[in-house]
Amino acid sequence: MTYSEVELAFDAGQVRSPLGRTVWSLELSLDETLALVPGVPSDLPRRPDVLVIGGGIQGLAAAKACEESGMVVVLIEAGSRLALGSSGRAAGSLCPELHFETDGAEFVDLARQSLRIYSEWLVGSSCLRRLPWLVLDPSAYLSGNLPPGACLLSRSETQACEPHVVARRAVWIPRQGHVNPLRAASWLASQLAHTATGLGALSLRLHRGRLAAVRTTQGDFWPKHVIVASGGYGMPVGGRTAVFRKGHLLATGEAPFRLSSVIAAEGGNVTQLPTGKLVTGGGASAATSREVCEHDVALSLQRLARLIPSAASIPVDVTWTCFRPAAVDGRAVVGRVEELSDVLVTQGHERTGLTIAPAVGRLLASMILKPGTAAPRCFLPPKLALP
Ligand SMILES: Cc1cc2nc3c(=O)[nH]c(=O)nc-3n(C[C@H](O)[C@H](O)[C@H](O)COP(=O)(O)OP(=O)(O)OC[C@H]3O[C@@H](n4cnc5c(N)ncnc54)[C@H](O)[C@@H]3O)c2cc1C
């Protein structure tokens, strides 16, 4: 029999091992940490309904959605821990209503669904908080198109709402969200039947335009369907050029005040954790070094002091970096590979992979179960130059 192979790269070093310990890992219990390192269980089914490649938030959510639809699912992660890349190192912001201007109505709908699904999936985990957001000095678009339940605040109203924050005006948006992204990943992983770490997919083996097998670092799998959720690696990005945008985050020590909302501002958000620590940062550079850049951290601190002057004297606790996986054309790549109907892709989510992971997971599950289901136009379809 003649086979052809689609290679799946997975190790460029930088994305799986950026530097700086995150505040999220410091918050995890031993059991939560252990759920992220299953290793390679000896009883992994080799012929599952679905093999998910990639243990970031997209892969975990897709696996969870497929499993709850009754499919036998195996998730494999090349790294030594689940959510090792940007998924376990992101800011954890979930604000669907802020995406109208940049990402459009379809995206916002998926982000709203995701917030609802997170509430179901993470019940009992204490990692999802439903919080109001305060958008400082909002764009003309947001001020003129207020989300449901939101209100525009003057300078004095803003100050009454958040006494430590400085802004000319603000938009207050009720019931958005925030997660500890690593705890969310651990919680989802603990609900999955079959996960493995330290197990990388090497290639998809094809026969007559169909998936025949998946070659991995630990033998072959013969799944009915594959979901490629490998961030910016593998194919790469559904056949489109991948780029990685480096960002930085920091957590301060405990602040001597309490914020009642997530503070959103040009360049990054400020979120107060239940411990009183402030998490902030952002940036998107083309740098490829794994190190934390002190200059970028200093810029975030300056912005924090401008937005919340009383935060200026709080010492920094931890700083870390990570890389957003993106398709060079901008939008994320989600859907079924046209020429290879048993392979689906969710990649290149850049800034919003956490925000829409659950809804994308359910979309992919329904694409498998109901082959006529189409992906929304806010995503790019995967394009593969097959051998
Ligand atoms: C500073 C910063 C802050 C952010 N804040 C937010 C935020 O507040 N809200 C939000 O929604 N998004 C945020 N993001 C973006 C978010 O982190 C990403 O969009 C999201 O994590 C992407 O998830 P993913 O699962 O697609 O990719 P990844 O997290 O990169 O996971 C992909 C996984 O696949 C594995 N893999 C790759 N190839 C293979 C292979 N061949 N075999 C097996 N495994 C493989 C990788 O090792 C990796 O673990 C932020 C990003 C950064 C950098």
The ligand as an ORCA input file, in Angstrom:
! r2SCAN-3c Opt
* xyz 0 1
  C       1.079     37.582     27.541
  C      -0.145     36.861     27.007
  C      -1.392     37.081     27.592
  C      -2.526     36.454     27.083
  N      -3.719     36.698     27.685
  C      -4.845     36.142     27.171
  C      -6.105     36.403     27.776
  O      -6.172     37.109     28.771
  N      -7.222     35.848     27.216
  C      -7.144     35.041     26.109
  O      -8.181     34.590     25.617
  N      -5.956     34.763     25.542
  C      -4.810     35.284     26.044
  N      -3.606     35.028     25.469
  C      -3.576     34.157     24.287
  C      -3.700     32.700     24.675
  O      -2.705     32.398     25.632
  C      -3.522     31.813     23.426
  O      -4.383     32.236     22.394
  C      -3.879     30.366     23.774
  O      -3.172     29.946     24.915
  C      -3.573     29.436     22.610
  O      -3.951     28.147     23.031
  P      -3.635     26.880     22.156
  O      -4.129     25.700     22.903
  O      -4.127     27.096     20.770
  O      -2.027     26.872     22.017
  P      -0.881     26.485     23.055
  O      -1.140     26.955     24.416
  O       0.399     26.904     22.398
  O      -0.965     24.892     23.110
  C      -0.555     24.095     22.040
  C       0.125     22.867     22.607
  O       0.352     21.938     21.563
  C       1.579     21.270     21.824
  N       2.067     20.704     20.562
  C       2.530     21.375     19.477
  N       2.850     20.505     18.493
  C       2.576     19.268     18.980
  C       2.709     17.956     18.417
  N       3.146     17.762     17.171
  N       2.348     16.896     19.195
  C       1.857     17.080     20.462
  N       1.730     18.309     21.022
  C       2.076     19.384     20.291
  C       2.475     22.378     22.358
  O       3.551     21.827     23.094
  C       1.496     23.184     23.216
  O       1.478     22.769     24.569
  C      -2.442     35.593     25.969
  C      -1.188     35.321     25.413
  C      -0.037     35.946     25.915
  C       1.278     35.661     25.299
*
